[in-house]
Amino acid sequence: MSQRDKVLFLLPATAIALVVLFTVLLFVGVSTFKQAFHRDAESDITEKTALVAHILNPLLEEGNLDEAKHFCDTFDRDALRLSLIRVDGKVEADSAEEAALLSNHLNREEVQAAIAGAPICVTRFSETLNQWMTYHAIRLEGGNREYILRAAVSTDRTTKILQKATATSMFALLLGATLALALALYMTNRVRTPLRALHQALTEITEGNLDAPIPIPSAGIVRDFATRIAEMTTLLRANLAAVMATRNEQEAILNSMEEAVLLVNRSGDVARVNRAAASLFQLSDQQAFNLSRSGMPNLLPQVQEALKTGHPFEKEYELSSPAGKVCLLIKGAIIDRSGGDCVLLTVTDLTRLRRLESFRSDFIANVSHELKTPLTCIIGAAEAILEEEDLPPEQMQKLVTMLYDQSSRLNLLVQDILSLSAIEHRQSAQNWKAPAVALDAVLGNAIAQNRELARENGVEIKLTGSVPIEIPGDSQLLEQAMGNLISNAVKYSGSPTIEVSLSQQNNTAVVEVKDFGIGIADMHKPRIFERFYRVHKERSRAQGGTGLGLAIVKHVASVHHGAATLTDTPGGGCTFRIILPIPNKNNGSAPKA
């Protein structure tokens, strides 16, 4: 039994016990008073009877029966009722009634006791006098007859008072028991039962069920209490909903951040991380993590120093990962929490930025280098023409030819750079809705554009296979990419024949340009699609190449969610492929490129 139930049980039980106790005490008091009263009355009547006996005994011994009867008849009945009774029960004299009118008293208890020689006191209701009386009788000796002297005093008032007190006690007992029972029923129906229901609801709430209804009784002292708890629970739900909404917003913000966020205490234990941090350090949901295992040994001392000085910090760190070195910019800010100060670490991945910076620097250097050669030739030829007024026609023709060739080369370089920039811009565009493009027609145009170049170089272009395939895309970019592969094969492969085909493999379209020439060494293959990378630099420049053709092929394939690959051709040579995904026709519309 719970403490609450004990209290609710003890309240009516205590009330009942008190009622019973007070009733018992009253009964005991009444009984004690009754006994004391009867003892005093019996002692008094015994003494008075003995005194009267001393008066009557001489009269009876002298034979003065009439005088004895007269004494009894005329005695003050208010003080003491005297009766002179023969041993056969006949009443000879009585101070309260006419003796002749009284019945035989032989059957009276006190008379029987007196005849037996064992006088007693008896209290009973007198039908003659219609009141309660206490009787005492003793045996007298007088003349030739034996007589019984009986004395009686009235106890009517006291007896009625005692009877009333007893009745009152019984009524008090019944009333107290009724009130205690009513209190017990009230405590059960209006207090204990509502409290138990309220306790059950609160237990569900403490276990996490905040939607548990609060039972509110229609009446009783628990009603206000339950109403206040219901209001408090409603307020708690609202506050918790607000807290959860705020927490969810914070979680959504943290998890949507590209930067990794960690909350770290003084010992280096991570209290909280967002999704980016978990991905960066490869953490599971329940995995404990300490900065000492972060792979950056100087980070934990930096955090502890920041907590010691109270100053934020910002520093770059390198982290080794399976993909290579990762450059991280880590900012630390001091956070005051109830459990102690912590450091909020914001980690920004600078690896791509550093690579872009390096790429930009290399690109500028490569562009500068590529521009330098034709510009040097153009400037040199122009200076020669300006300085030499009387140049021979042959020399002048050579210089003008040089100007034209280098200007054309410079123009091609600029066009390729602009094309590459346009492709990158198209690649970064989010809302580009590409129209449907027939790849077989695009491939036919690319081949046609390179027929003349192939004839000049003595190369035969064979279309070994072509199937009608449509994909969403940019026809000009695709034609440029295919044309670059064909022209590269014509110019640099040294193969007398080039095989070009368009086929469908599973859900992809494959444009294949195969040559049977000198091939490409393995050391060059990983970098063959890089900008300005040339296998044979002098030969490429002699052919008018810019070094951007294959880079354009790779970016065009990437724009169309595909890829560009290079493999060896069996028997010698190379095979370049552009692999492009074919959208599912069940979609009902072409996907965005």
C-alpha positions in Angstrom: 0.0 0.0 0.0 1.3 3.4 -1.0 1.9 6.3 1.5 -1.1 8.1 -0.1 -3.4 5.1 0.4 -2.2 4.7 3.9 -3.1 8.3 4.8 -6.5 8.0 3.0 -7.2 4.8 4.9 -6.0 6.1 8.3 -8.2 9.2 8.2 -11.6 7.4 8.4 -10.1 4.6 10.5 -8.9 7.2 13.0 -12.3 8.8 13.0 -14.0 5.5 13.7 -11.4 4.6 16.3 -12.0 8.0 18.1 -15.8 7.5 18.0 -15.5 4.0 19.4 -13.0 5.2 22.0 -15.2 8.1 23.1 -18.3 5.8 23.2 -16.4 3.2 25.3 -15.2 5.9 27.6 -18.8 7.2 28.0 -20.0 3.7 28.6 -17.3 3.1 31.1 -18.1 6.4 32.8 -21.8 5.7 32.9 -21.2 2.2 34.2 -18.8 3.4 36.8 -21.3 6.1 37.9 -24.1 3.6 37.9 -22.2 1.1 40.0 -21.1 3.8 42.4 -24.6 5.1 42.7 -26.1 1.7 43.3 -23.4 1.0 45.9 -24.2 4.3 47.7 -27.9 3.6 47.4 -27.6 0.1 48.7 -25.3 1.1 51.5 -27.7 3.9 52.5 -30.8 1.7 52.4 -29.0 -1.1 54.3 -28.2 1.3 57.1 -31.6 2.8 57.1 -33.3 -0.6 57.1 -31.1 -1.7 60.1 -32.0 1.5 62.0 -35.8 0.9 61.4 -35.2 -2.8 62.4 -33.8 -1.6 65.8 -37.1 0.3 66.3 -39.4 -2.4 65.2 -37.8 -5.4 66.9 -38.6 -4.3 70.5 -42.2 -3.5 69.5 -42.7 -6.9 67.9 -41.0 -8.7 70.9 -43.4 -6.9 73.2 -46.3 -7.9 71.0 -47.1 -4.4 69.9 -47.9 -5.4 66.2 -50.4 -2.6 65.8 -47.9 0.0 66.9 -45.3 -1.5 64.5 -47.8 -1.4 61.7 -48.7 2.1 62.5 -45.1 3.1 62.5 -44.7 1.7 59.0 -47.9 3.1 57.7 -47.2 6.6 58.9 -43.5 6.7 57.9 -42.5 9.4 55.4 -42.6 7.6 52.1 -40.6 10.3 50.4 -37.7 9.6 52.6 -38.1 5.8 52.8 -40.9 3.4 51.9 -41.3 0.8 54.6 -43.2 -2.4 54.2 -43.9 -4.9 57.0 -44.4 -8.3 55.4 -45.1 -11.7 57.0 -43.0 -14.7 56.0 -46.0 -16.0 54.0 -45.8 -12.9 51.8 -48.8 -11.0 53.2 -48.2 -7.3 53.6 -49.2 -6.1 57.0 -48.2 -2.4 56.6 -46.9 -0.2 53.9 -46.0 3.5 54.0 -46.8 4.1 50.3 -50.0 2.1 49.7 -52.9 0.5 51.6 -51.6 -2.9 52.8 -54.9 -4.5 52.0 -54.6 -3.5 48.4 -51.2 -5.0 47.9 -50.7 -8.4 46.5 -48.7 -11.1 48.1 -45.0 -10.3 48.1 -43.6 -13.8 48.7 -42.3 -14.0 45.2 -40.3 -10.8 45.5 -36.6 -11.4 45.1 -35.5 -9.4 48.2 -38.2 -11.1 50.3 -37.0 -14.5 49.3 -33.4 -13.5 50.1 -34.4 -12.2 53.5 -36.4 -15.4 54.4 -33.3 -17.4 53.3 -31.2 -15.3 55.7 -29.1 -13.6 52.9 -30.5 -10.1 52.5 -29.7 -8.4 49.2 -30.5 -5.1 47.5 -32.6 -5.2 44.3 -33.3 -2.4 41.9 -36.4 -2.8 39.7 -39.3 -0.9 38.2 -42.2 -0.7 40.6 -45.5 -1.1 38.7 -47.3 0.0 41.9 -45.5 3.3 42.1 -44.6 3.5 38.4 -41.0 4.3 39.1 -37.6 2.7 39.6 -37.0 1.6 43.2 -34.1 0.0 45.2 -35.3 -2.6 47.7 -33.7 -4.2 50.7 -35.4 -6.6 53.1 -34.3 -8.2 56.4 -35.9 -10.7 58.7 -37.4 -9.6 62.0 -38.4 -11.7 65.0 -41.4 -10.6 67.0 -44.1 -12.5 68.9 -45.0 -15.9 67.7 -44.6 -14.8 64.0 -41.7 -14.0 61.8 -41.8 -10.7 59.8 -39.9 -9.2 57.0 -39.0 -5.6 57.0 -38.5 -4.2 53.5 -37.3 -0.7 52.8 -37.3 1.0 49.4 -35.9 4.2 48.1 -36.7 5.8 44.7 -33.9 5.7 42.0 -36.2 6.6 39.2 -34.5 9.9 38.2 -31.0 8.6 38.4 -31.9 5.4 36.6 -33.6 7.4 33.8 -30.6 9.7 33.6 -28.3 6.7 33.2 -30.6 5.1 30.7 -30.7 8.3 28.7 -26.9 8.6 28.9 -26.6 5.0 27.7 -29.1 5.7 24.8 -27.2 8.9 24.0 -23.9 6.9 23.9 -25.5 4.4 21.6 -26.8 7.2 19.4 -23.4 8.8 19.4 -21.8 5.5 18.5 -24.2 5.0 15.6 -23.8 8.6 14.5 -20.1 8.5 14.7 -20.0 5.2 12.8 -22.3 6.7 10.2 -20.2 9.8 9.9 -17.0 7.8 9.7 -18.5 5.5 7.1 -19.6 8.5 5.1 -16.1 10.0 5.5 -14.6 6.7 4.3 -17.0 6.6 1.3 -16.2 10.3 0.6 -12.5 9.7 0.8 -12.8 6.7 -1.5 -15.1 8.2 -4.1 -14.0 11.8 -4.0 -10.4 11.5 -3.0 -8.8 8.1 -3.3 -10.3 7.0 -6.6 -9.7 10.4 -8.3 -6.2 10.5 -6.9 -5.4 7.0 -8.1 -6.7 8.0 -11.6 -4.6 11.2 -11.4 -1.6 9.2 -10.3 -1.9 6.8 -13.2 -2.2 9.7 -15.7 0.9 11.4 -14.2 2.8 8.1 -14.3 2.1 7.9 -18.0 3.2 11.5 -18.5 6.4 10.9 -16.6 7.0 7.9 -18.8 6.8 10.1 -21.9 3.1 9.9 -22.9 2.3 13.6 -22.8 -1.0 13.0 -24.5 -2.3 11.0 -21.5 -5.7 12.7 -20.5 -5.9 14.1 -17.0 -9.2 12.8 -15.3 -11.0 15.8 -13.7 -13.8 14.7 -11.2 -17.1 16.5 -11.4 -16.9 17.5 -7.7 -14.8 17.1 -4.6 -11.6 18.5 -3.2 -9.5 16.8 -5.8 -11.3 18.7 -8.7 -9.3 21.9 -8.3 -6.1 20.0 -7.8 -6.7 17.9 -11.0 -7.8 21.1 -12.9 -4.5 22.8 -12.0 -2.5 19.7 -13.0 -4.4 19.6 -16.3 -3.6 23.2 -16.9 0.0 22.6 -16.0 0.2 19.5 -18.3 -1.3 21.6 -21.2 1.3 24.3 -20.6 4.0 21.6 -20.3 2.9 20.1 -23.7 3.0 23.6 -25.3 6.4 24.4 -23.8 7.8 21.0 -24.7 6.4 21.3 -28.3 8.1 24.7 -28.5 11.3 23.3 -27.2 11.1 20.3 -29.6 10.3 22.6 -32.5 13.3 24.8 -31.6 15.5 21.7 -31.2 14.3 20.2 -34.5 15.0 23.6 -36.2 18.5 23.6 -34.7 19.0 20.0 -35.7 17.8 20.8 -39.2 20.0 23.8 -39.4 23.0 21.9 -38.1 22.5 18.9 -40.3 21.9 21.1 -43.4 25.2 22.9 -42.8 28.1 21.8 -45.1 30.5 22.6 -42.3 31.0 20.0 -39.6 30.0 21.2 -36.1 31.2 19.6 -32.9 30.6 20.4 -29.2 33.6 19.4 -27.1 34.3 19.5 -23.4 37.6 20.1 -21.6 38.7 16.4 -21.7 38.1 16.3 -25.5 34.9 14.2 -25.4 32.5 15.2 -28.1 29.0 15.9 -26.7 27.2 16.6 -30.0 27.9 16.5 -33.7 26.0 17.2 -36.8 25.7 15.0 -39.9 28.6 16.6 -41.7 30.9 16.0 -38.6 29.7 12.4 -38.3 30.5 11.8 -42.0 33.9 13.6 -41.7 35.0 11.5 -38.8 33.0 8.4 -39.8 31.0 8.2 -36.6 27.9 6.1 -35.9 24.9 7.3 -33.9 25.9 5.7 -30.6 29.7 5.9 -30.9 31.6 7.9 -28.3 34.3 10.1 -29.8 37.3 12.0 -28.4 39.4 14.6 -30.2 42.5 12.5 -29.3 41.3 10.1 -32.0 40.6 12.8 -34.6 43.8 12.3 -36.5 44.8 15.9 -35.7 47.1 15.6 -32.6 47.4 19.3 -32.1 43.7 20.0 -32.0 42.9 18.8 -28.4 45.7 20.9 -26.9 44.4 23.9 -28.9 40.9 23.3 -27.5 42.2 23.0 -23.9 44.2 26.2 -24.3 41.2 28.0 -25.6 39.2 26.9 -22.5 42.0 28.0 -20.3 42.4 31.5 -21.8 38.8 32.0 -22.8 39.8 33.2 -26.3 38.4 31.7 -29.6 40.8 30.4 -32.2 40.9 29.8 -36.0 43.5 27.5 -37.5 44.0 25.2 -40.5 44.7 21.5 -40.0 45.5 18.5 -42.3 43.6 15.3 -41.9 44.5 12.0 -43.6 41.6 10.1 -45.1 41.3 7.2 -47.5 40.7 9.7 -50.3 43.9 11.6 -49.5 44.9 14.6 -47.5 42.0 16.9 -46.4 42.6 20.5 -45.5 40.4 21.7 -42.7 39.8 25.2 -41.3 38.7 24.8 -37.7 37.2 27.7 -35.7 36.7 27.3 -31.9 34.2 29.4 -29.8 33.7 29.1 -26.0 30.2 28.0 -25.0 29.1 28.5 -21.4 27.0 25.5 -20.3 25.5 24.3 -16.9 27.9 21.4 -16.9 31.0 23.5 -17.6 32.5 25.4 -20.4 32.7 23.7 -23.8 34.2 24.6 -27.2 32.0 24.8 -30.3 34.2 23.7 -33.3 33.1 24.7 -36.8 35.1 22.7 -39.4 35.2 23.9 -43.0 36.6 21.6 -45.7 39.0 23.7 -47.7 40.4 20.8 -49.8 38.3 21.6 -52.9 39.1 25.3 -52.5 42.8 24.6 -52.3 42.6 22.3 -55.2 40.7 24.9 -57.2 43.3 27.5 -56.3 46.0 25.2 -57.4 44.1 24.3 -60.5 43.5 28.0 -61.3 47.1 28.8 -60.8 48.1 25.8 -63.1 45.5 26.8 -65.6 46.7 30.4 -65.7 50.3 29.2 -66.0 49.3 26.8 -68.8 47.2 29.4 -70.7 50.0 32.0 -70.3 52.5 29.4 -71.7 50.2 28.5 -74.5 49.5 32.1 -75.4 53.1 33.1 -75.1 54.4 31.0 -78.1 51.9 32.3 -80.8 52.1 35.8 -79.4 55.9 35.7 -79.5 55.8 34.5 -83.1 53.2 37.2 -84.1 55.2 40.0 -82.4 58.4 38.8 -83.9 57.0 38.6 -87.4 55.3 42.0 -87.0 58.6 43.6 -85.8 60.4 42.1 -88.7 57.9 43.6 -91.2 58.0 47.0 -89.5 61.8 47.1 -89.2 62.6 45.8 -92.7 61.1 48.0 -95.3 62.7 46.2 -98.3 62.0 42.6 -97.4 62.2 40.2 -100.3 58.8 38.9 -101.5 59.7 35.4 -100.3 60.6 36.6 -96.8 57.5 38.8 -96.7 55.3 35.8 -97.7 56.9 33.6 -95.0 56.3 36.3 -92.3 52.7 36.9 -93.4 52.1 33.1 -93.4 53.6 32.9 -89.9 51.3 35.7 -88.7 48.3 33.9 -90.2 49.2 30.5 -88.8 50.0 31.8 -85.3 46.9 34.0 -85.3 44.8 31.0 -86.3 46.4 29.0 -83.6 45.7 31.8 -81.1 42.2 32.0 -82.3 41.6 28.3 -81.9 43.1 28.4 -78.4 40.8 31.3 -77.4 37.8 29.5 -78.9 38.6 26.3 -77.0 39.0 28.2 -73.8 35.7 30.0 -74.3 34.1 26.7 -75.3 35.4 25.1 -72.1 34.2 28.0 -70.0 30.7 27.8 -71.6 30.6 24.1 -70.9 31.5 24.6 -67.2 28.9 27.3 -67.0 26.3 25.0 -68.5 27.4 22.2 -66.1 26.8 24.5 -63.0 23.4 25.6 -64.3 20.6 24.1 -62.3 17.5 24.8 -64.5 18.8 23.8 -67.9 16.0 21.9 -69.7 17.7 20.0 -72.5 15.8 19.3 -75.7 15.9 15.8 -77.3 18.9 15.2 -79.5 19.3 12.4 -82.2 22.8 11.1 -81.5 23.0 9.3 -84.8 22.5 12.5 -86.7 25.0 14.4 -84.5 27.6 11.7 -85.1 27.0 11.9 -88.9 27.6 15.7 -88.8 30.8 15.2 -86.8 32.1 12.7 -89.3 31.2 14.9 -92.3 33.0 17.9 -90.7 36.2 15.8 -90.5 36.1 14.1 -93.9 38.3 16.8 -95.5 40.8 16.6 -92.7 40.9 12.8 -93.0 41.5 13.1 -96.8 44.4 15.5 -96.2 46.0 13.1 -93.8 45.3 10.0 -95.8 43.0 8.5 -93.2 39.8 6.6 -93.9 36.8 7.1 -91.5 34.5 4.1 -91.3 31.1 4.2 -89.7 30.9 0.6 -88.4 27.5 0.9 -86.7 24.9 3.4 -85.8 21.5 3.0 -84.1 18.9 5.7 -83.7 19.1 7.0 -80.1 17.7 10.1 -78.6 18.8 11.7 -75.3 18.2 15.2 -73.8 21.2 17.4 -74.5 23.0 20.0 -76.4 23.6 19.0 -80.0 26.4 21.5 -80.6 28.3 20.4 -77.6 27.9 16.7 -78.4 28.9 17.3 -82.0 32.0 19.2 -80.8 33.0 16.4 -78.4 32.6 13.7 -81.1 34.4 15.9 -83.6 37.3 16.4 -81.2 37.7 12.6 -80.8 37.6 12.0 -84.6 40.0 14.9 -85.4 42.5 13.7 -82.6 42.4 10.2 -84.1 43.0 11.6 -87.6 45.8 13.9 -86.5 47.8 12.0 -83.9 47.1 8.3 -84.1 49.0 7.5 -87.2 46.3 5.0 -88.1 45.3 4.6 -91.8 41.7 3.7 -90.7 39.4 5.0 -88.0 36.3 3.2 -87.0 33.4 5.2 -85.5 30.3 3.6 -84.1 27.1 4.4 -82.0 25.6 1.6 -80.0 23.2 1.0 -77.1 24.5 -1.0 -74.2 21.9 -1.5 -71.5 20.6 2.0 -70.6 23.5 3.9 -72.1 24.5 5.2 -75.5 28.1 4.6 -76.4 30.0 6.7 -79.0 33.2 4.9 -79.9 36.2 6.1 -81.9 38.8 3.4 -82.5 42.2 3.8 -84.2 44.9 1.3 -85.0 47.9 3.6 -84.7 50.8 4.2 -82.4 48.7 4.1 -79.2 49.3 6.0 -75.9 51.7 4.9 -73.2 50.2 3.8 -69.9 52.0 6.7 -68.0 49.9 9.2 -70.0 46.5 7.6 -69.7 45.5 8.9 -66.2 46.1 12.5 -67.3 45.0 12.3 -70.9 41.8 14.3 -70.3 43.5 17.1 -68.3 43.6 20.6 -69.8 46.7 21.4 -71.8 48.1 17.9 -71.3 49.8 16.6 -74.4 51.4 13.2 -75.1 53.6 14.6 -77.9 53.8 18.3 -77.2 55.8 19.3 -80.3 53.8 17.2 -82.6 50.5 18.5 -81.2 51.6 22.1 -81.6 52.8 21.3 -85.2 49.3 20.0 -85.9 47.7 23.2 -84.4 46.4 21.5 -81.3 45.5 23.5 -78.3 45.7 20.8 -75.6 42.0 21.3 -74.7 40.2 19.0 -77.1 40.0 15.9 -74.7 39.2 18.1 -71.7 36.3 19.5 -73.7 35.2 15.9 -74.4 35.3 15.0 -70.7 33.3 18.1 -69.7 30.7 17.6 -72.4 30.2 14.0 -71.3 29.9 15.2 -67.6 27.3 17.9 -68.6 25.2 15.1 -70.0 25.7 12.9 -66.8 28.0 10.6 -68.7 31.7 9.9 -68.9 34.7 9.8 -71.3 37.0 6.7 -71.3 40.2 5.5 -72.9 41.1 1.9 -73.5 43.7 0.1 -75.7 42.6 -1.4 -79.0 43.5 -5.0 -79.5 46.3 -5.2 -82.0 47.5 -1.6 -81.3 45.9 1.8 -81.1 43.4 3.4 -78.8 39.7 3.4 -78.3 38.0 6.5 -77.0 34.4 6.3 -75.8 31.7 8.8 -74.8 29.2 7.0 -72.5 25.8 8.8 -72.1 22.8 7.6 -70.1 19.5 7.1 -71.9 16.5 8.4 -69.9 13.7 6.0 -69.1 10.8 6.6 -71.6 8.2 5.8 -68.9 9.0 9.1 -67.2 6.9 10.8 -69.8 9.4 13.7 -70.3 13.1 14.0 -70.9 15.1 14.5 -67.7 17.2 17.6 -67.2 20.7 17.2 -68.6 
